[in-house]
Amino acid sequence: MQHIELKGQVREAGNKAAVKAVRRAGQVPCNIYGHGMENILFTIDAKDLKTITHTPNSYIIDLKLSDGREGYAVLHEVQYHPVSDEALHVDFLFVAEDKPVTIEVPVIVTGHSEGVKMGGKLLVSSRKLRVSAMMNNLPDVLEVDSTHLMIGKQIVAGDLNYEGVSIVSPKATIICSVRPTRATQQAKMEQQGGGKKK
C-alpha cells in the first residue's frame, strides 16, 4: 500500500474557543492513539489533510510531529461539517510493521460479465472493504473479477480470497450484482411464449 507523509503540530488540550481558533487558522484538530502509545493531540493543515480525506484511495500515513515523534498511522474516524463537508476533527491510529493492520481498501470491479453481455445491468454496491494484513501485504486496491457473473447473481465479500489478506467486512456484504433489465425480462417472456407455441 502507498505511503503518504503528513506533518502535525503538537497542541495542548483546549476549550471550544481554542479549538475554533485552530480551525480559523486553517488547521484541523486531530489525535492519535493505539499500540500502547499515549493519546497525542495535534493539528494538521486542512489542505494537507484533504490528500487523505477527499480521495477514494487508502494510505499508510508516515506521521511526523513537531516534537520529533513519528510513526506509521491509519485514518480511523473523520468528523465532517454537515454543510461544508470540511473535516472538523480526525482520529488516527498508530500501526506497526510487525502487527496486522486493519484498514478500508478500495474495490475495483473488472471484467465484462456474462450477465451484462446478455442485457443485464451491473450494479456495484461496495466501493471499499475492510481488510486486515501485515503492512507489507496491504494492497492498494482489491480487484474483483465479474466476468462469470450471470443475471440475478451477485458477488459477496465471502467469495473473495487474496493471499496474505483477510477480509474483515461481513461475509454477506454485496460487492456487485447483475440485475435483469426490462429488455431481458421481456426477451425471457417471449422465449417462454415461443416455446409454448412449438
C-alpha positions in Angstrom: 0.0 0.0 0.0 1.2 3.5 -0.8 2.6 5.7 2.0 1.9 9.4 2.3 3.7 11.8 4.7 1.8 14.2 6.9 3.2 16.7 9.4 1.4 17.6 12.6 1.8 20.4 15.1 1.5 19.1 18.7 -1.1 21.0 20.7 -2.4 21.3 24.2 -6.0 20.3 25.1 -8.1 23.4 24.9 -11.7 24.7 25.3 -14.2 25.2 22.4 -12.8 28.7 21.8 -9.3 27.4 21.4 -10.5 24.7 19.0 -12.4 27.2 16.9 -9.3 29.4 16.8 -7.3 26.4 15.4 -9.9 25.9 12.7 -9.9 29.6 11.8 -6.2 29.3 11.3 -6.7 26.7 8.6 -5.8 23.8 10.9 -7.8 20.7 11.8 -7.7 19.3 15.4 -6.5 15.7 15.4 -5.5 13.0 17.9 -3.7 9.7 17.6 -3.6 6.6 19.9 -3.1 2.9 19.8 -0.3 0.3 20.3 0.0 1.3 24.0 1.1 4.8 23.0 -0.3 7.8 24.9 -3.1 9.9 23.3 -1.4 12.7 21.4 -3.2 15.9 20.4 -2.0 17.8 17.3 -3.2 19.7 14.3 -2.7 19.2 10.5 -3.1 21.8 7.8 -6.6 21.5 6.3 -5.2 21.4 2.7 -2.7 18.7 3.6 -5.4 16.6 5.3 -7.6 16.6 2.1 -5.0 14.5 0.4 -6.2 11.6 2.6 -9.9 12.5 3.4 -11.0 13.6 -0.1 -9.8 10.7 -2.1 -11.1 7.1 -2.8 -7.5 5.9 -2.1 -6.2 4.5 1.2 -2.8 5.1 2.6 -0.4 4.2 5.3 0.4 7.6 6.8 4.0 8.5 7.8 3.2 10.9 10.6 5.8 13.4 11.7 5.1 15.5 14.7 6.6 18.9 15.7 8.1 17.5 18.9 10.2 14.9 16.9 7.9 11.9 17.5 6.9 10.0 14.4 5.3 6.7 13.3 3.0 4.9 11.0 -0.7 5.6 11.2 -4.0 4.9 9.5 -7.1 7.1 9.3 -9.6 5.9 11.9 -12.5 8.3 12.0 -13.3 11.7 10.5 -16.0 14.1 11.7 -17.3 16.3 8.9 -19.2 19.6 8.9 -22.8 18.8 7.8 -22.9 21.6 5.3 -19.4 22.4 4.1 -18.1 18.8 4.2 -14.9 20.2 5.7 -13.1 17.9 8.3 -13.8 19.2 11.8 -11.8 16.5 13.7 -9.8 13.5 12.8 -8.8 10.4 14.8 -5.7 8.4 13.7 -4.4 5.0 14.9 -0.8 4.0 15.4 0.1 0.9 13.4 3.3 -1.2 13.3 5.1 -3.2 10.6 5.2 -6.3 12.7 1.5 -6.5 13.5 -1.6 -6.8 11.3 -3.1 -3.5 10.1 -6.9 -3.2 9.7 -7.9 -0.6 7.0 -10.5 0.0 4.3 -9.3 -0.7 0.8 -10.9 0.5 -2.5 -12.7 -2.2 -4.6 -12.3 -2.2 -8.4 -14.7 -4.4 -10.3 -13.1 -5.8 -13.5 -14.2 -7.9 -16.4 -17.2 -7.8 -18.8 -19.7 -10.1 -17.1 -21.7 -12.7 -18.9 -24.9 -11.3 -17.4 -24.2 -7.8 -18.9 -23.5 -9.4 -22.3 -27.0 -10.9 -22.1 -28.5 -7.5 -21.5 -28.3 -7.3 -17.7 -27.1 -4.3 -15.7 -24.0 -4.4 -13.4 -24.6 -2.8 -10.0 -21.6 -2.1 -7.8 -22.7 -1.9 -4.1 -19.4 -1.7 -2.2 -16.7 0.8 -3.1 -14.4 -0.3 -0.2 -13.9 -3.3 2.0 -12.2 -3.5 5.4 -9.3 -5.8 5.4 -6.5 -7.0 7.8 -2.9 -7.8 6.7 0.7 -7.1 7.6 1.7 -3.7 6.3 3.9 -5.1 3.5 1.0 -7.2 2.2 -1.7 -4.5 2.2 -3.0 -3.9 -1.4 -3.7 -0.5 -2.9 -7.0 -1.9 -4.4 -9.0 -5.1 -4.3 -9.7 -6.4 -7.8 -13.0 -8.3 -8.2 -13.5 -10.2 -11.4 -17.1 -10.1 -12.6 -16.5 -12.0 -15.9 -18.6 -15.1 -14.9 -21.4 -13.2 -13.1 -24.8 -14.1 -14.6 -28.1 -12.2 -14.5 -29.6 -12.4 -11.0 -26.3 -13.4 -9.4 -24.0 -11.5 -7.0 -20.5 -11.5 -5.6 -20.2 -11.1 -1.8 -17.2 -10.5 0.5 -17.2 -14.1 1.5 -16.5 -15.1 -2.1 -13.2 -13.2 -2.2 -9.8 -14.6 -1.4 -6.4 -12.7 -1.5 -3.1 -14.1 -0.5 -1.9 -12.7 2.8 -5.0 -10.6 3.3 -8.1 -11.3 5.5 -11.4 -9.7 4.6 -12.8 -8.2 7.8 -16.1 -6.8 6.3 -19.1 -9.1 6.9 -19.1 -12.1 4.5 -22.6 -11.2 3.3 -21.5 -7.7 2.1 -22.6 -7.5 -1.5 -19.8 -6.3 -3.8 -21.6 -6.3 -7.1 -24.5 -8.0 -8.9 -26.2 -8.2 -12.3 -29.8 -7.2 -12.3 -32.2 -8.1 -15.1 -33.5 -5.1 -17.2 -36.9 -4.7 -18.8 -35.4 -5.7 -22.1 -34.0 -9.0 -20.7 -37.3 -9.8 -18.8 -39.3 -9.2 -22.0 -37.0 -11.3 -24.1 -37.3 -14.1 -21.5 -41.1 -13.9 -21.6 -41.0 -14.0 -25.4 -38.7 -17.1 -25.3 -41.1 -18.8 -22.9 -44.0 -17.9 -25.1 -42.3 -19.1 -28.2 -41.5 -22.4 -26.5 -45.2 -22.9 -25.8 -46.2 -22.3 -29.4 -43.9 -25.1 -30.5 
